[in-house]
Amino acid sequence: MKNHILYIIVRVEVESKTDSLMETVAEFEQETKYSFDSTENVKVLETELLATGFNHP
C-alpha cells in the first residue's frame, strides 16, 4: 500500500460579524463540519483544514 497526500482546494466566501479576519477564520475552523469518506480502495487517514483569508473591500 502507498500513502499519498492530496491537496483539495475549496474557496468559501463568507459574510462575517466578527471584528477581524483572524477571528472569522478561527470561528470557521472551530465550528464548521467537513468530512471526506473512505472508499473501498482508498482509506482516509487524516484531514486538516488549511485556512487562509483575504480582505475584500
C-alpha positions as CSV (number, residue, x, y, z in Angstrom):
1,M,0.0,0.0,0.0
2,K,1.1,3.6,-0.7
3,N,0.3,6.7,1.3
4,H,-0.4,9.9,-0.7
5,I,-1.2,13.4,0.3
6,L,-4.0,15.1,-1.7
7,Y,-4.5,18.8,-1.6
8,I,-8.2,19.6,-2.3
9,I,-8.7,23.4,-2.6
10,V,-12.1,24.8,-1.7
11,R,-12.9,28.6,-2.0
12,V,-15.5,29.8,0.5
13,E,-16.8,33.4,0.6
14,V,-18.4,34.4,3.9
15,E,-20.1,37.3,5.4
16,S,-18.9,37.8,9.0
17,K,-20.0,39.7,12.0
18,T,-16.6,39.3,13.7
19,D,-14.1,42.2,14.1
20,S,-11.2,40.7,12.2
21,L,-10.2,38.2,9.6
22,M,-8.3,36.1,12.2
23,E,-11.5,35.8,14.3
24,T,-13.5,34.8,11.3
25,V,-11.0,32.1,10.3
26,A,-10.8,30.8,13.9
27,E,-14.6,30.6,14.3
28,F,-14.9,28.9,10.9
29,E,-12.2,26.3,11.8
30,Q,-13.8,25.6,15.2
31,E,-17.5,25.4,14.2
32,T,-17.6,24.2,10.6
33,K,-18.0,20.5,9.9
34,Y,-16.3,18.9,6.9
35,S,-15.5,15.3,6.1
36,F,-14.1,13.0,3.5
37,D,-15.2,9.4,3.5
38,S,-13.0,6.4,2.6
39,T,-13.8,4.3,-0.4
40,E,-13.3,0.6,-0.9
41,N,-9.7,1.2,-2.2
42,V,-8.8,4.4,-0.5
43,K,-8.8,4.9,3.2
44,V,-8.8,8.4,4.6
45,L,-6.2,8.6,7.3
46,E,-6.4,12.3,8.4
47,T,-7.8,15.6,7.3
48,E,-6.8,19.1,8.2
49,L,-8.3,22.5,7.4
50,L,-5.6,24.8,6.0
51,A,-7.2,28.2,6.2
52,T,-6.1,31.5,4.7
53,G,-8.1,34.6,4.1
54,F,-8.2,37.8,2.1
55,N,-10.0,41.0,2.9
56,H,-12.3,42.2,0.2
57,P,-13.3,45.9,0.3
